[in-house]
Amino acid sequence: MIGGDYVRVMARYNTWQNASLLTAADTLDDDALEQNRGAYFGSIRCTMSHLLWGDAVWLARFTGSAAPTIGIPDSVDFAPDYDGLAPRRRETDARIEAWAAGVSDADLEGQLSWHSAALGREVAVPLSACVVHFFNHQTHHRGQIHAMLTAAGAVPDDTDLVFMPGLA
């Protein structure tokens, strides 16, 4: 389905896009970051917090590191303020890139099993599909954040993967 090169490109894309969103968010005040803008998780900060939480959950599954102890409903407060969120985002992106650097094609074979609190049961899914979902989940919520930032008057960078620096 996918290989290690895909994982590394998507990890770099994640870092590039998150840096753009943080730079744009830095131009807004706390009220603008906390304002409910009608997205599923409400505000820019809450959506960023959920995304950070989701990345931590998936990294724990992929690497065996400690997982967050809170569930989806509380993920909006995984990073309860923007000043604390931004450095955690950068740290997590570095962890994602470090993990991706070591992923081989063979590492992506087989199943990933875990207890899904969302489903209330054990699940087993092809690992490659889980990795695709990991990056797709990021892109989905970054799109929401990009739209909210733009509506708030901030100017995030372009999101097209094909224009990522160093891709060509």
C-alpha positions, 0 to 999 in steps of 0.5 A: 500500500505505502512505503517508508518514502511515503511516510518520510514525505508525509512527516515533512509535509506535516512539519511544514504545514504545522509551522505555517499554521503556527506562524499564522496563529501567532498573529492572532490574540488569545480571544481570536484563537479561542473564539468558537468558529463552528468547526467540529472542535470549535476554536482554532486552539481547540482544533490544534489541541485535538490534532496534537492529541491525535498525533500523540495517540497514534505515535504511542501506537506506532512506537510503544511510547506513553499514550495520552490518558484522556479521550477524544472529548477532552482532547480539546484541552490536551494543550489548554493554552496556545502558549503551551501548545506551540512548543509541544506541536514543534516537539511532536513534529520532530518526534514524528519525523524521527519516527518516520526516518526509521520506517522501512517498507517492511515495517509497514506490513502486518496489523496494528492492534489496540483497544479503541475507546471510541468503538469500545472494543479491540481492533486490528487494522493493517498497519499501513492503513493506520499510517495513512489514516494518521497523515489523513487525520492531520490533513483533515484538521489542518484544513479546518484550522487553515480555514478558521485562521483565514476567516480570522484574518491570518494568512497561512501559507499554501497547502499544496504538497507538490509545492513543499520545499525540497520535494522536487 
